[in-house]
């Protein structure tokens, strides 16, 4: 039975890469190659970032005889990245998977179901931590020379460390699942928890350069702090240098923590998955129903789908959150933005820079890029309604525009006031931002029609494991680079206001053309899904 569950989990993961979600057929070699290249590009960017971080620390610390401090800090970064990559998936994959009820109805022990699910999470955590530890190890050996025993121990640590990270993430997911199963406002609680987590993480990343400088200058003090307050990371840092006792202690700490958490989860898995005490009881109450148009009814349906599931909201709507935070950051960093304003006024770039920043943040929302995939196996419901496909498309586009354009325009307005932009450049940038948001909505919908994922077992998989979402984000970044970056090539021929008008016109024209495509070819694709 365990072998069958492992095979199922493997096929479910592999299908994301090799199978077309539309018909279950194998993707073409070209599509697999292109998708693989896109993933490698993303991984390469992360590896390059940690290669530069390790380059900043390795030589100064090793020259001071603080090799273990270097590894302890890089292991801390790897653990942090592993937590960010896995904590969002732990609760949904372990306790809220769509096929949990089906598997529990079979004569399968709970520990076996949990083991297969937690194994997939381990592989995910391993991948994230490897993106940090491998460049750190290579940088170390390039700096001090290769040694066999440290290299062997670092390889062993690569498999041991994710156990501790996975234990923490699984425990957090378990606690959230228990708490949210007993309260009615569980979606709000989950959103608040992950929002606080993400804000703390981004604040940490924002001060990374400051922390790196402090470690270089005060390596011994940092090492003493790690010894006294972060004992597991101290031992892991020593183990990375080839100390057998430290490796044994690290294995006992991280492996033992994972074993304890796994036993706890296995013992309570059935109870947590099946409890429904937090659900609101349905009571009949006679009242008049208001008549709704097809458009408003479908728009409400789309909104409920995205806002009802906190994991979907967090993954699809981060752009809106950051758009609301951006003016606050600008207000409390008046000196930096004052210098930016002075430079912008001298070069005529300030208004375009504001538009570029707002558009870049707005492109983080990919609501339409997941809206078709989220229909899943219930796609037939919306297709069976006496509603034109164009109306269905209009509701999906409207939700993206409402949720993204309102905070984007508000952010643009506040930044325009704070930076004292001219009236005409401010108006043109507002038009460009709105046109860009609409273009992103239409692009996401078009891409999702071409690359739908309708065979998911969990709604979050349709969002996080989505080719359409990745392509939509890449397309948005590419459009920003082409349109706003073009000012450096053609700005000498046009003033900033003229170039902003040109950008707005191009965005509007592209949106119109894409809407025409959706109204013709897009309708046919949707009706044949």
C-alpha positions as CSV (number, residue, x, y, z in Angstrom):
1,X,0.0,0.0,0.0
2,X,2.8,2.4,0.8
3,X,4.4,1.7,-2.5
4,X,1.1,2.6,-4.3
5,X,0.8,5.8,-2.3
6,X,4.4,6.8,-3.1
7,X,3.8,6.1,-6.8
8,X,0.6,8.2,-6.7
9,X,2.4,11.1,-5.1
10,X,5.3,10.9,-7.6
11,X,2.9,10.8,-10.6
12,X,1.0,13.7,-9.2
13,X,4.2,15.8,-8.9
14,X,5.6,14.6,-12.3
15,X,2.4,15.4,-14.1
16,X,3.0,19.1,-13.5
17,X,6.1,18.9,-15.6
18,X,5.3,16.3,-18.2
19,X,1.5,16.2,-18.7
20,X,-0.9,18.6,-20.2
21,X,-3.5,19.5,-17.6
22,X,-6.1,20.1,-20.3
23,X,-6.3,16.5,-21.6
24,X,-3.8,14.5,-19.5
25,X,-1.5,13.8,-22.5
26,X,2.2,14.2,-22.4
27,X,3.6,17.6,-23.3
28,X,5.6,18.0,-26.4
29,X,9.4,17.9,-26.0
30,X,9.6,21.5,-27.0
31,X,7.1,22.5,-24.2
32,X,9.0,20.4,-21.6
33,X,12.3,22.0,-22.7
34,X,10.9,25.5,-22.5
35,X,9.3,24.9,-19.2
36,X,12.5,23.4,-17.8
37,X,14.5,26.4,-19.1
38,X,12.2,28.8,-17.3
39,X,12.6,26.9,-14.0
40,X,16.3,26.7,-14.4
41,X,16.4,30.5,-15.0
42,X,14.5,31.1,-11.7
43,X,16.8,28.7,-9.8
44,X,19.8,30.3,-11.4
45,X,18.8,33.8,-10.2
46,X,18.4,32.5,-6.6
47,X,21.8,30.7,-6.8
48,X,23.5,33.8,-8.2
49,X,22.1,35.9,-5.3
50,X,23.4,33.5,-2.6
51,X,26.7,33.2,-4.5
52,X,27.2,36.9,-4.1
53,X,26.2,36.8,-0.4
54,X,28.7,34.0,0.2
55,X,31.3,35.9,-1.6
56,X,30.8,38.9,0.7
57,X,31.3,36.7,3.8
58,X,33.6,33.8,2.9
59,X,37.0,35.5,2.5
60,X,36.8,37.9,5.5
61,X,35.6,35.2,7.9
62,X,37.9,32.4,6.8
63,X,40.9,34.7,7.0
64,X,39.9,35.5,10.6
65,X,39.6,31.8,11.4
66,X,35.8,31.9,11.6
67,X,35.0,29.3,9.0
68,X,32.3,27.8,11.1
69,X,30.6,31.2,11.5
70,X,30.4,31.5,7.8
71,X,28.7,28.1,7.5
72,X,26.4,28.7,10.5
73,X,25.1,31.9,8.9
74,X,24.6,30.3,5.5
75,X,22.8,27.4,7.1
76,X,20.6,29.9,8.9
77,X,19.8,31.5,5.5
78,X,19.1,28.1,4.0
79,X,16.7,27.2,6.8
80,X,14.9,30.6,6.4
81,X,14.5,30.0,2.7
82,X,13.3,26.5,3.3
83,X,10.7,27.7,5.8
84,X,9.4,30.4,3.4
85,X,9.2,27.8,0.6
86,X,7.5,25.1,2.6
87,X,5.4,26.7,5.4
88,X,2.8,27.9,2.9
89,X,2.4,24.4,1.5
90,X,2.5,22.4,4.8
91,X,-1.1,23.1,5.9
92,X,-2.7,22.7,2.5
93,X,-0.7,19.6,1.4
94,X,-0.8,17.7,4.7
95,X,-4.3,18.5,6.1
96,X,-6.4,20.1,3.3
97,X,-5.6,18.0,0.3
98,X,-8.6,17.3,-1.9
99,X,-8.2,13.5,-1.8
100,X,-7.7,13.2,2.0
101,X,-11.3,12.0,2.5
102,X,-11.0,9.5,-0.2
103,X,-7.8,8.1,1.1
104,X,-9.1,7.9,4.6
105,X,-12.1,5.9,3.4
106,X,-9.7,3.2,2.2
107,X,-8.0,0.6,4.5
108,X,-4.9,2.8,4.6
109,X,-3.2,3.8,7.9
110,X,-3.0,7.5,8.6
111,X,0.8,7.3,9.0
112,X,1.2,6.0,5.5
113,X,-0.8,8.9,4.0
114,X,1.1,11.4,6.1
115,X,4.4,9.8,5.1
116,X,3.9,10.2,1.4
117,X,2.7,13.8,1.7
118,X,5.5,14.8,4.0
119,X,8.0,13.2,1.7
120,X,7.0,15.5,-1.1
121,X,7.4,18.4,1.3
122,X,10.8,17.2,2.2
123,X,11.9,17.2,-1.4
124,X,10.6,20.8,-1.8
125,X,12.4,21.9,1.3
126,X,15.6,20.1,0.2
127,X,15.5,21.9,-3.1
128,X,15.1,25.3,-1.5
129,X,18.0,24.8,1.0
130,X,20.2,23.3,-1.7
131,X,19.9,26.6,-3.6
132,X,21.8,28.2,-0.7
133,X,24.1,25.5,0.6
134,X,25.6,24.4,-2.7
135,X,26.9,27.8,-3.8
136,X,28.1,28.4,-0.2
137,X,30.1,25.2,-0.3
138,X,31.5,25.9,-3.7
139,X,32.5,29.4,-2.7
140,X,34.2,28.0,0.4
141,X,36.3,25.5,-1.5
142,X,37.2,28.1,-4.1
143,X,38.5,30.4,-1.4
144,X,40.3,27.9,0.9
145,X,40.9,24.9,-1.3
146,X,39.2,21.5,-1.5
147,X,39.1,19.0,1.4
148,X,37.4,15.6,1.1
149,X,36.0,15.2,4.7
150,X,34.4,18.7,4.9
151,X,32.9,18.1,1.4
152,X,31.5,14.8,2.5
153,X,30.0,16.2,5.7
154,X,28.5,19.2,3.8
155,X,26.8,16.7,1.5
156,X,25.4,14.8,4.4
157,X,24.2,18.0,6.0
158,X,22.4,18.8,2.8
159,X,20.1,15.9,3.5
160,X,20.0,16.3,7.3
161,X,19.2,20.0,7.6
162,X,15.8,19.9,5.7
163,X,14.5,17.5,8.4
164,X,14.6,20.3,11.0
165,X,13.1,22.8,8.7
166,X,10.3,20.4,7.6
167,X,9.6,19.6,11.3
168,X,9.1,23.3,12.1
169,X,6.9,23.9,9.0
170,X,4.8,20.8,9.6
171,X,4.3,21.7,13.2
172,X,3.2,25.3,12.3
173,X,0.8,23.8,9.7
174,X,-0.6,21.3,12.3
175,X,-1.2,24.1,14.8
176,X,-2.9,26.3,12.3
177,X,-5.0,23.4,11.1
178,X,-6.1,22.6,14.7
179,X,-6.9,26.3,15.6
180,X,-8.7,27.1,12.3
181,X,-10.8,23.9,12.5
182,X,-12.4,25.2,15.7
183,X,-13.1,28.8,14.8
184,X,-15.3,30.4,12.2
185,X,-13.0,33.2,11.0
186,X,-10.3,30.7,10.1
187,X,-9.6,32.3,6.7
188,X,-8.9,35.7,8.3
189,X,-6.6,34.1,10.9
190,X,-4.6,32.2,8.3
191,X,-4.2,35.3,6.2
192,X,-3.1,37.4,9.1
193,X,-0.6,34.7,10.2
194,X,1.0,34.4,6.8
195,X,0.9,38.2,6.2
196,X,2.9,38.8,9.4
197,X,5.3,36.0,8.4
198,X,5.9,37.5,4.9
199,X,6.3,41.1,6.3
200,X,8.9,39.9,8.8
201,X,10.7,38.0,6.1
202,X,10.8,40.9,3.6
203,X,12.0,43.3,6.4
204,X,14.8,40.8,7.1
205,X,15.7,40.7,3.4
206,X,15.6,44.5,3.1
207,X,18.3,44.8,5.8
208,X,20.5,42.0,4.5
209,X,23.3,44.3,3.3
210,X,23.4,45.9,6.8
211,X,23.6,42.5,8.5
212,X,26.3,41.2,6.1
213,X,28.5,44.3,6.9
214,X,28.0,43.7,10.6
215,X,29.0,40.1,10.4
216,X,32.2,40.9,8.5
217,X,33.2,43.6,11.0
218,X,32.1,41.7,14.2
219,X,32.5,38.0,13.3
220,X,33.6,36.9,16.7
221,X,30.7,38.6,18.5
222,X,28.3,37.0,16.0
223,X,29.9,33.6,16.6
224,X,29.5,34.0,20.3
225,X,25.8,34.8,19.9
226,X,25.4,31.7,17.7
227,X,27.1,29.6,20.3
228,X,24.9,30.7,23.1
229,X,21.5,31.2,21.4
230,X,21.6,29.1,18.3
231,X,23.2,25.9,19.4
232,X,21.9,23.7,16.5
233,X,23.4,26.1,13.9
234,X,26.7,26.2,15.8
235,X,27.0,22.4,15.6
236,X,25.9,22.4,12.0
237,X,28.6,25.0,11.2
238,X,31.3,22.9,12.9
239,X,30.0,19.8,11.1
240,X,30.5,21.5,7.8
241,X,34.2,21.7,8.6
242,X,34.5,18.0,9.0
243,X,34.0,17.4,12.7
244,X,32.3,14.0,13.3
245,X,30.9,14.7,16.7
246,X,29.2,17.9,15.5
247,X,27.7,16.0,12.6
248,X,26.3,13.4,15.0
249,X,24.9,16.1,17.2
250,X,23.3,17.8,14.2
251,X,21.8,14.6,13.0
252,X,20.3,13.9,16.4
253,X,18.9,17.4,16.8
254,X,17.4,17.8,13.4
255,X,16.5,14.2,12.8
256,X,15.1,13.8,16.4
257,X,13.0,16.9,16.0
258,X,11.5,15.6,12.8
259,X,10.8,12.2,14.3
260,X,9.0,13.8,17.3
261,X,6.9,16.0,15.0
262,X,6.1,13.2,12.6
263,X,4.9,10.9,15.5
264,X,2.7,13.8,16.8
265,X,1.2,14.4,13.4
266,X,0.7,10.7,12.7
267,X,-1.1,10.3,16.0
268,X,-3.5,13.2,15.4
269,X,-3.7,13.2,11.6
270,X,-7.1,11.5,11.4
271,X,-8.6,13.8,14.1
272,X,-7.3,17.0,12.6
273,X,-8.3,16.2,9.0
274,X,-11.9,15.1,9.9
275,X,-12.8,17.7,12.5
276,X,-15.4,20.2,11.2
277,X,-16.4,22.0,14.4
278,X,-15.4,25.4,13.1
279,X,-18.0,25.3,10.3
280,X,-21.0,27.6,10.7
281,X,-24.3,25.8,11.1
282,X,-26.8,26.4,8.4
283,X,-30.1,27.7,9.7
284,X,-33.1,28.4,7.5
285,X,-34.3,31.9,7.5
286,X,-36.9,33.2,5.2
287,X,-36.0,36.3,3.3
288,X,-36.4,37.9,-0.1
289,X,-33.7,37.4,-2.6
290,X,-32.5,40.2,-4.8
291,X,-32.4,39.7,-8.5
292,X,-28.8,39.8,-9.9
293,X,-27.6,40.2,-13.4
294,X,-25.5,37.4,-14.8
295,X,-22.4,39.6,-14.7
296,X,-22.8,40.5,-11.0
297,X,-23.6,36.9,-10.0
298,X,-20.6,35.5,-11.8
299,X,-18.4,38.3,-10.4
300,X,-19.4,37.5,-6.9
301,X,-18.7,33.8,-7.6
302,X,-15.2,34.7,-8.8
303,X,-14.5,36.9,-5.8
304,X,-15.6,34.2,-3.3
305,X,-13.3,31.6,-5.0
306,X,-10.3,33.9,-4.4
307,X,-11.1,35.3,-1.0
308,X,-12.6,32.2,0.6
309,X,-9.3,30.3,0.4
310,X,-6.5,32.3,2.3
311,X,-3.7,30.5,0.5
312,X,-5.1,31.5,-2.9
313,X,-5.5,35.1,-1.8
314,X,-2.0,35.3,-0.4
315,X,-0.4,33.8,-3.6
316,X,-2.5,35.8,-6.1
317,X,-3.0,39.2,-4.3
318,X,0.4,40.0,-2.8
319,X,0.8,42.8,-5.3
320,X,-2.2,44.6,-3.8
321,X,-0.9,44.3,-0.3
322,X,2.5,45.8,-1.3
323,X,0.8,48.6,-3.3
324,X,-0.9,49.7,-0.1
325,X,2.4,49.5,1.9
326,X,4.6,51.2,-0.7
327,X,3.3,54.8,0.0
328,X,3.9,54.2,3.7
329,X,7.5,53.1,3.0
330,X,8.0,56.2,0.8
331,X,6.7,58.4,3.6
332,X,9.1,57.0,6.2
333,X,12.0,57.1,3.8
334,X,11.7,60.8,2.9
335,X,15.4,61.3,2.5
336,X,15.9,58.6,-0.1
337,X,12.8,59.6,-2.0
338,X,13.9,63.3,-1.8
339,X,17.2,62.4,-3.5
340,X,15.2,60.4,-6.0
341,X,13.0,63.3,-6.7
342,X,16.0,65.6,-7.2
343,X,17.6,63.1,-9.6
344,X,14.3,62.5,-11.4
345,X,13.6,66.2,-12.0
346,X,17.1,66.7,-13.4
347,X,16.7,63.8,-15.9
348,X,12.9,63.9,-16.5
349,X,12.7,60.3,-15.2
350,X,10.8,60.7,-11.9
351,X,7.3,60.2,-13.2
352,X,8.3,57.3,-15.4
353,X,10.1,55.7,-12.5
354,X,7.0,56.0,-10.3
355,X,5.0,54.3,-13.1
356,X,7.6,51.6,-13.5
357,X,7.7,50.8,-9.8
358,X,3.9,50.7,-9.4
359,X,3.5,48.5,-12.5
360,X,6.2,46.1,-11.3
361,X,4.4,45.6,-8.0
362,X,1.0,45.3,-9.7
363,X,2.4,42.6,-11.9
364,X,2.7,40.4,-8.8
365,X,-1.0,39.8,-8.9
366,X,-2.0,37.0,-11.3
367,X,-5.7,36.5,-10.6
368,X,-6.7,35.8,-14.2
369,X,-3.7,33.6,-14.8
370,X,-5.2,31.1,-12.4
371,X,-9.0,31.8,-12.9
372,X,-9.5,29.2,-15.6
373,X,-7.4,26.5,-13.8
374,X,-9.4,27.1,-10.6
375,X,-12.6,26.0,-12.4
376,X,-11.1,22.5,-12.3
377,X,-13.4,19.6,-12.7
378,X,-16.4,21.9,-12.1
379,X,-15.7,23.7,-15.4
380,X,-18.9,22.2,-16.8
381,X,-21.0,24.2,-14.3
382,X,-20.1,27.6,-15.7
383,X,-20.3,26.3,-19.3
384,X,-23.8,24.9,-18.7
385,X,-25.2,28.2,-17.6
386,X,-27.2,30.3,-20.0
387,X,-24.4,32.9,-20.1
388,X,-22.2,33.9,-23.0
389,X,-18.5,33.0,-22.6
390,X,-17.7,36.6,-23.2
391,X,-19.6,37.5,-20.0
392,X,-17.6,34.8,-18.1
393,X,-14.4,36.4,-19.4
394,X,-15.6,39.9,-18.4
395,X,-16.1,38.8,-14.8
396,X,-12.6,37.3,-14.6
397,X,-11.0,40.4,-16.1
398,X,-13.2,42.7,-13.9
399,X,-12.1,41.0,-10.6
400,X,-8.4,41.4,-11.5
401,X,-8.8,45.0,-12.5
402,X,-10.9,45.9,-9.4
403,X,-8.5,44.2,-6.9
404,X,-5.4,45.5,-8.6
405,X,-6.2,48.8,-10.2
406,X,-7.8,50.5,-7.2
407,X,-4.7,50.1,-4.9
408,X,-2.4,50.7,-7.9
409,X,-4.0,54.0,-8.7
410,X,-4.2,55.0,-5.0
411,X,-0.5,54.2,-4.7
412,X,0.3,56.2,-7.8
413,X,-1.7,59.2,-6.5
414,X,0.0,59.2,-3.1
415,X,3.5,58.9,-4.6
416,X,2.7,61.6,-7.1
417,X,1.7,63.9,-4.2
418,X,4.7,62.9,-2.1
419,X,7.2,63.4,-4.9
420,X,5.4,66.5,-6.2
421,X,5.0,65.3,-9.8
422,X,3.8,67.7,-12.4
423,X,0.0,67.5,-13.2
424,X,0.4,66.3,-16.8
425,X,3.0,63.6,-16.1
426,X,0.9,62.4,-13.1
427,X,-2.3,62.1,-15.2
428,X,-0.4,60.2,-17.9
429,X,1.2,57.8,-15.4
430,X,-2.2,57.1,-13.9
431,X,-3.5,56.2,-17.4
432,X,-0.4,54.0,-18.1
433,X,-0.8,52.2,-14.8
434,X,-4.5,51.4,-15.4
435,X,-3.8,50.3,-18.9
436,X,-1.0,48.1,-17.7
437,X,-3.2,46.5,-15.1
438,X,-5.8,45.7,-17.7
439,X,-3.2,44.3,-20.1
440,X,-1.9,42.1,-17.3
441,X,-5.4,40.8,-16.7
442,X,-6.0,40.1,-20.3
443,X,-2.6,38.5,-20.8
444,X,-3.0,36.3,-17.7
445,X,-6.4,35.1,-19.0
446,X,-5.1,34.4,-22.5
447,X,-2.1,32.4,-21.1
448,X,-4.3,30.4,-18.7
449,X,-6.5,29.5,-21.6
450,X,-3.5,28.1,-23.4
451,X,-2.0,26.4,-20.3
452,X,-4.8,25.4,-18.0
453,X,-4.3,23.1,-15.0
454,X,-7.7,21.4,-14.5
455,X,-6.5,18.2,-12.8
456,X,-5.4,19.4,-9.4
457,X,-6.1,17.7,-6.1
458,X,-5.8,21.0,-4.1
459,X,-6.8,24.5,-5.2
460,X,-3.4,25.8,-4.1
461,X,-1.7,23.5,-6.6
462,X,-3.6,25.3,-9.4
463,X,-2.0,28.5,-8.3
464,X,1.5,27.6,-7.1
465,X,2.1,24.9,-9.7
466,X,0.9,27.0,-12.6
467,X,2.8,27.5,-15.8
468,X,0.3,30.3,-16.7
469,X,1.1,32.2,-13.5
470,X,4.8,32.0,-14.1
471,X,4.5,33.1,-17.8
472,X,2.1,35.9,-16.9
473,X,4.6,37.3,-14.4
474,X,7.5,37.0,-16.9
475,X,5.4,38.7,-19.5
476,X,4.6,41.6,-17.1
477,X,8.2,42.1,-16.2
478,X,9.2,42.0,-19.9
479,X,6.6,44.6,-20.8
480,X,7.8,46.9,-18.1
481,X,11.4,46.5,-19.3
482,X,10.5,47.2,-22.9
483,X,8.2,50.1,-22.4
484,X,9.8,52.0,-19.5
485,X,13.3,50.9,-20.3
486,X,12.9,52.2,-23.8
487,X,13.1,55.8,-22.5
488,X,16.9,55.3,-22.2
489,X,17.0,54.7,-25.9
490,X,14.4,57.1,-27.3
491,X,14.0,59.6,-24.4
492,X,16.3,62.0,-26.2
493,X,13.7,62.4,-28.9
494,X,10.7,62.9,-26.6
495,X,10.1,64.7,-23.3
496,X,9.0,62.6,-20.3
497,X,5.4,63.6,-20.8
498,X,5.5,62.6,-24.5
499,X,7.1,59.3,-23.8
500,X,4.5,58.6,-21.0
501,X,1.7,59.3,-23.5
502,X,3.4,56.9,-26.0
503,X,3.6,54.2,-23.4
504,X,-0.1,54.7,-22.4
505,X,-1.1,54.5,-26.1
506,X,0.9,51.3,-26.7
507,X,-0.6,49.7,-23.6
508,X,-4.2,50.6,-24.6
509,X,-3.6,49.3,-28.1
510,X,-2.2,46.0,-26.9
511,X,-5.1,45.6,-24.5
512,X,-7.6,46.2,-27.3
513,X,-5.9,43.6,-29.6
514,X,-5.8,41.1,-26.8
515,X,-9.5,41.6,-26.0
516,X,-10.3,41.0,-29.7
517,X,-8.4,37.7,-29.5
518,X,-10.2,36.7,-26.3
519,X,-13.5,37.5,-27.9
520,X,-12.8,35.2,-30.9
521,X,-10.1,32.6,-30.5
522,X,-10.2,32.7,-26.7
523,X,-14.0,31.9,-26.6
524,X,-13.4,28.8,-28.8
525,X,-10.6,27.5,-26.6
526,X,-12.6,27.9,-23.4
527,X,-15.6,26.1,-24.9
528,X,-13.5,23.2,-26.0
529,X,-11.7,22.7,-22.6
